């Protein structure tokens, strides 16, 4: 699975993207746990969004394909 990092997530991971091999299926909640274990600084973010194949997804969304393109997006501020 390819994961791309944007904004502060890019700064925390020091990566634009990475490919990981994990057991599927898994929920976005489970993916967040994997990412926070690999990058503990992500836990300091108030929130961050996850998109799969260019669509924002909820934490209950099930990722069931290693071809899924995941994006970790920074918190959005309004004004």
C-alpha positions in Angstrom: 0.0 0.0 0.0 1.3 3.4 -0.9 0.9 6.2 1.7 1.6 9.8 0.9 2.2 12.5 3.5 1.2 16.1 3.2 1.9 19.3 5.3 2.9 18.7 8.9 2.6 14.9 8.3 5.3 15.2 5.7 7.4 17.1 8.2 6.9 14.6 11.0 7.6 11.5 8.8 10.3 13.3 6.8 8.8 11.4 3.8 6.7 12.4 0.8 5.5 8.8 0.5 6.3 5.2 1.4 5.1 1.8 0.5 4.2 -0.5 3.4 3.1 -4.1 3.5 0.4 -4.8 6.1 -2.2 -7.5 6.6 -5.5 -6.6 5.0 -8.3 -5.9 5.5 -7.9 -3.2 8.1 -9.9 -0.1 9.2 -8.6 3.4 9.0 -8.5 3.3 12.9 -6.1 0.4 12.7 -4.0 2.2 10.1 -3.9 5.3 12.4 -2.6 3.1 15.2 0.1 1.6 12.9 1.2 5.1 11.8 1.2 6.5 15.3 3.4 3.6 16.4 5.8 4.3 13.5 5.6 8.1 13.9 4.7 9.0 17.6 4.8 12.7 16.7 1.6 12.2 14.8 -0.2 11.7 18.1 0.6 15.4 18.9 -1.6 16.5 16.0 -5.1 17.6 17.1 -6.5 15.7 14.2 -5.5 14.7 10.7 -7.6 13.3 7.8 -7.1 10.1 5.9 -8.1 9.9 2.2 -8.2 6.6 0.2 -8.1 6.8 -3.5 -8.6 10.6 -3.4 -11.7 10.5 -1.2 -11.9 11.4 2.5 -12.8 8.4 4.6 -14.1 7.9 8.1 -12.2 5.9 10.7 -14.6 2.9 10.2 -13.7 2.7 6.5 -12.2 -0.7 5.6 -9.1 -0.8 3.4 -9.1 -4.1 1.6 -6.7 -3.7 -1.3 -2.9 -3.2 -1.3 -3.5 -1.0 -4.4 -5.3 1.6 -2.3 -3.6 5.0 -2.4 -3.7 6.5 1.1 -3.0 10.1 1.9 -2.4 11.5 5.3 -3.6 15.1 5.3 -2.9 17.8 7.9 -5.6 19.5 10.0 -7.5 22.2 8.0 -7.9 25.6 9.6 -10.7 27.9 8.6 -10.9 31.6 8.7 
